[in-house]
Amino acid sequence: MTARAATAPASLAPPAAREPLIRFRAVELTLAGRRILDPISLDIGRGEFVCVVGPSGCGKTTLLRLIAGLYLPSGGQVLYDGKPVSGPRQDIAIVFQDYGKALLPWRTAAGNVSLALEAIGMPRAERPARIAALLATVGLSNHADKFPGQLSGGMQQRLQIARCLAQAPSVLLMDEPFGALDAMTRQALQDEVLALAASSGATVFFVTHDLEEAIYLGDRVVALRPNPGRVADMFDVRLSRPRDQLTTREHPDFLRLRRTLFDFIKESEA
C-alpha cells in the first residue's frame, strides 16, 4: 500500500525515497488459534520515523514485537536489512511504556545504563565516560547515583531511553512510551526523541494511541484496523523539521490530518 499525502501545500516537497530497512512481506500471525494479523505488507525506510495508530486490539504492539523478533510470523516474512528476522538483535532496542518494570530498582541510574554496556561487552574502563555522555544526552547528569525509585516518571523514562541508546541501535522500537506521563513531560520527551533520532540516524517505529503525537513525531503514520489487524491506510506527514510544539500543531496540514485520523478511529470503533 502506498502512503498518501496529508494534503500538503505546494511549498513542501514530497518525502525523499528511503532505502527499505524493515520489510513486512505478506506477514500473518495466529496465536492460540486466534488470527491476530491478516497479511500485512509494509516497508520501513532506513532512518524513517514511522508512527502506528489504531483502535485497541488492531495489532500495533504485535507489529513491534515481530520487528523485535519476539514473535515469529505464522506466514510471510519480516526482513531486516534483507535477511529474515529470527530472534532479538543487539542493534534493535525497545523502549517500553512501563518504565518502572523496565529498570532494575537495585541499580543506580548509572548502573542501569551500564547494564546495556555490559551486555555488548564494552571494557569496564571505557564504561564511565560512555555512561556520563548518555546521561548527559537525556538530561540526567546530576542523577547518576540515584536509584529509579528516587526519580520522577519522566526521569525514569529518560533513563530507559539512555539505556537503549547505549546499545547504539539502528532501530528504536517505542511502545506507547509516554502514555503514562503528564502532558508537559510527554511533550519534552517527544522533542528529545526527535533530536536523538535526527542526530543518530536511527529508524524509529513508534506505537501510540495519541493521534497528535503520531503526527507531530512521524514522517509517516500507519493506520491499522482490528479483528484481525491489518493496514487500513498510510499518510505521509509533510510538515517541516525541526518541529515545534506550538507552531507545528497549529499548521493547517496538522489539523487536517488530525481530523482525518480522528474520523478513522471513530469509524473503526463503531
SVG drawing of the C-alpha trace seen along z (x, -y; Angstrom):
<svg xmlns="http://www.w3.org/2000/svg" viewBox="-21 -29 61 52">
<polyline fill="none" stroke="black" stroke-width="0.4" points="0.0,0.0 1.3,-3.4 1.1,-6.3 -0.9,-9.2 -0.1,-12.8 -1.6,-14.7 -2.9,-17.5 0.5,-19.1 0.9,-22.7 2.9,-23.1 5.8,-24.7 6.6,-21.4 8.4,-18.8 7.4,-15.2 9.3,-12.9 12.6,-11.6 12.6,-8.0 14.4,-5.9 16.1,-2.5 13.9,0.1 15.5,1.4 12.5,3.4 10.1,5.2 6.9,7.0 6.1,9.4 2.5,10.7 3.1,11.3 0.3,13.2 0.1,14.1 -2.1,16.6 -1.7,17.2 -3.5,19.9 -5.8,20.5 -6.8,16.8 -5.9,14.8 -4.1,11.7 -2.9,10.3 -4.2,10.5 -1.4,10.5 0.5,7.2 3.0,5.8 4.9,2.7 8.3,1.2 10.0,-1.0 12.8,-3.1 16.3,-3.5 16.2,-6.5 12.4,-6.9 10.2,-7.8 7.0,-5.7 4.1,-6.1 1.4,-3.5 -2.1,-4.2 -5.4,-2.3 -8.0,-1.2 -7.2,1.3 -6.6,4.8 -5.6,3.8 -2.0,5.2 0.2,2.2 2.3,3.8 2.2,7.1 4.0,5.5 6.6,4.0 7.2,7.5 7.6,9.0 10.3,6.5 12.0,7.2 12.0,10.9 9.8,11.6 7.2,13.1 7.8,15.0 5.1,14.8 2.8,17.7 3.0,16.8 5.1,14.4 8.4,12.9 9.7,10.0 13.0,8.9 15.7,6.7 18.3,5.4 17.3,8.1 17.5,11.0 14.6,12.8 14.2,11.8 14.7,14.9 15.0,13.5 16.1,10.5 19.0,8.4 21.6,6.2 21.0,3.4 17.3,3.2 16.3,1.6 12.8,1.4 11.5,-1.4 8.5,-0.1 5.6,-2.1 6.1,-0.6 9.4,-2.2 9.0,-1.1 9.3,2.5 11.9,1.9 14.5,0.6 16.4,2.5 15.4,0.9 18.6,2.1 20.9,0.3 21.5,-3.4 20.8,-5.4 24.5,-4.9 24.2,-1.2 21.1,-0.7 22.9,-2.3 26.0,-0.2 23.8,3.0 23.5,2.4 27.2,1.7 28.0,4.9 25.7,6.8 27.6,5.6 30.9,6.4 32.3,2.9 35.5,3.0 34.9,1.8 37.4,-1.1 35.5,-2.6 32.1,-2.5 32.2,-5.6 32.8,-8.0 30.1,-6.4 27.6,-6.4 28.3,-10.0 27.7,-11.0 24.5,-9.1 23.1,-10.5 24.0,-14.0 22.2,-13.3 18.9,-12.7 19.4,-15.4 20.3,-13.2 23.9,-14.1 23.1,-15.2 21.2,-12.0 23.7,-9.3 23.9,-8.0 20.1,-7.9 18.0,-4.8 15.0,-4.6 12.6,-4.9 14.2,-8.3 13.4,-9.6 10.2,-11.0 8.3,-9.2 9.8,-11.4 13.3,-10.8 12.8,-7.1 11.6,-7.1 14.7,-9.2 16.8,-6.6 15.2,-3.8 15.9,-5.7 19.6,-6.2 20.0,-2.5 18.5,-1.7 20.9,-4.3 23.8,-2.5 23.2,0.3 23.9,-2.1 20.8,-0.7 20.0,-1.1 16.3,-0.7 14.4,-2.1 11.1,-0.4 8.9,-2.5 5.6,-1.0 3.5,-3.9 6.5,-5.2 4.9,-8.4 1.3,-7.3 1.6,-7.4 3.3,-10.8 1.8,-14.2 1.4,-16.5 4.4,-18.7 6.8,-15.9 5.4,-14.0 6.0,-17.0 9.5,-17.5 10.4,-13.8 8.8,-13.9 11.3,-16.7 14.2,-14.8 13.3,-11.7 13.1,-13.7 16.5,-15.2 18.1,-11.9 16.6,-10.2 17.9,-13.1 21.4,-13.0 21.8,-9.2 20.0,-8.5 18.1,-5.6 15.0,-4.2 12.1,-4.6 8.9,-2.6 6.6,-4.3 3.3,-2.9 0.8,-5.3 -2.9,-5.9 -2.3,-9.7 -3.1,-10.9 -1.5,-14.3 1.7,-12.6 1.8,-10.4 1.5,-13.4 4.0,-15.5 6.7,-12.9 6.2,-10.9 7.5,-11.1 4.6,-8.7 1.5,-7.5 0.3,-3.9 -3.3,-3.4 -4.5,0.2 -7.9,1.8 -8.7,4.5 -10.2,8.1 -7.8,9.2 -5.2,6.5 -4.5,5.1 -3.2,1.9 -6.1,-0.4 -4.2,-3.5 -0.9,-5.3 -0.3,-9.0 2.9,-11.0 3.4,-13.8 4.8,-16.6 5.4,-19.0 8.8,-20.7 11.5,-19.8 12.6,-20.6 9.1,-20.7 7.7,-23.0 5.1,-22.1 3.1,-25.2 3.6,-26.2 3.6,-22.6 0.4,-21.8 -1.3,-24.9 -0.3,-24.2 -3.4,-23.7 -2.0,-20.4 -1.5,-19.1 -5.1,-20.0 -6.4,-18.3 -4.6,-15.1 -5.7,-15.1 -9.3,-15.3 -8.7,-12.5 -7.2,-10.2 -9.9,-11.0 -12.6,-10.1 -10.7,-6.9 -10.5,-5.8 -14.2,-6.7 -15.3,-4.7 -13.1,-1.7 -14.5,-1.6 -18.1,-1.9"/>
</svg>
